[in-house]
């Protein structure tokens, strides 16, 4: 038995070290041959930004990924902005992304995406942030408290996690196709979505009969939100929350949309954080969004929709950066 | 809990250590521990169905000794019928109830009689066909006076629910597995290391070969109306390898896991795609089920010690029932019947006999053997189309679409899994006389770790992204 255990342990350690070595090599190759890896790409783009140069930082889910175009904010507010959004980003992942950015920059404003679903449920997607940040102490805490078992396994198996970076071989085996033009299409973390949703697709939207249950909001998510607010306050950074607009049909299909507005509205009031909720009908109407024109799918804006929202949002947050809002928004 | 899941990767070493270091003090403790972890393993899916295993085990545990004591043949028959009714009743209700209702209504509708009968929303408990057959073999063997009943309840319950083979076999015979629960088990280094090798080989077959083929098969079978003929042929071949690697991969992991706990399960697959005729194929494919049907259906029907006509009938019945065992769908019935038909010529010609491994002590097979292997593979693959299709009409359409001029065109896509299949075939050919692909006892001590490392890296680099369930769980 002793011989068996010793051999197994020795072999497992050897394999584990080899996996770390190969994983490190794969990671440094970058995601040239991967799909759906915008989470990694944004960090590659982020590393190119000069230290202490950011004025405006966006942290959010895929709603920000498709909806926040830093180019529009840069041109309207005259600031230097970056969008650090990622698919399914929850407050925990947002917090470590914020910590990472604040280690190098002190933006004037941090805009955080309030999408109710990222506060509920067990769908995790932290890995793309975890793999690219350097917060030694907090990383371990984050790993232990927030990761589900699959994500933890991925962290200790980088060969598996970064295998899509393996040039050529995965294409040879027909598993993944080379990602097309991602370098040209993404900009400072923004990923333009070019599809337009059809009426049939919209009729089958994922929000049909959805009921928001405040009790289902995870305590850990609220803890990390609290940490984010406090961190910004500590550094003298203005935090702003916003919710990207959903198609009208989806809003109408949610059984208790008002409960969502009330819950996060109250939270914003409690923290005294300005909250720009584009799912509020009055605010949303000002954007002149058309469901069958401005949406990529049932909850993501396409390029046209993103342009409309970014123009409005940039005017609304420009006072916090030092600019003046247009008269139409001064009320 | 799937064998290819993170949960199992934690469960296995943990239970292994507890089994050999904490519960090794007495046989009863070890058996109780095996029973507890087996129920935990099964309950991980749906704890509600633990009750079914318990009822099935309890029924046979009580009936067994009564069967052994009973002297009157009528009493013995009644007790056996009771065991069969309980076990097959549970299986019939959960697996076949809706099938019979729907077929009944369909048959009446065919003659113009509309019947309004409601089907029930029944969830099929994982592995029910496997453990039911296992307990049945216990009662039948006692009835035949080939086995003595067991008096130790923990050992018996652990035998029925033994976690490595609980949900997808091998379907163990009481005469093989039960005695192993009654004798002291000591750790054997050679057995444990071979178990680990077999687990690794099974994982490779499942997550690298089967799971990478699965999406291609899904696309081709879902679009069989529009795909070209050569792609449809490729789809059928892919499915042949998918189901083989999925199921034999599971069996390898099950057998390997059992070895880690000191048990020997029966071999379930012996490189079946190198078979030279259908008879040989069925002696190499899902051996635990084939031999179960041979011993408990084919032989009681008269087996081969009857006239040729009767033998053909027995064979067709056995294959068809075996098809029906796989699921409540006419596709499985047709698949079983088709394999029965394939077997008929060997009965007529009297050529069905046991053979050793192909090209024994040679590097390559001769031309005749190559032709025989290809013919057998083509026949088997043809029948897999029925097995995989949604319904019989889908299978017929699929097959009819193969017979078109596009058969001579190269498939435009779906070539991705081919390298994995070639790697598999290469290793299986070299290891065809061994019990599994990594049985390397006499290989150089330097080559072995290289082979293990290569497989681990292949699993990490090419194992399919999403953990796919095993196909045979549905049966």
Interface residues (C-beta under 8 A of the other chain):
Chain A: X1 X3 X4 X7 X8 X11 X15 X18 X19 X22 X149 X150 X153 X157 X159 X160 X163 X166 X169 X172 X173 X174 X175
Chain B: X6 X7 X9 X10 X20 X187 X189 X192 X193 X196 X212 X413 X414 X415 X416 X417 X419 X420 X449 X452 X453 X456 X457 X460 X461 X462 X463
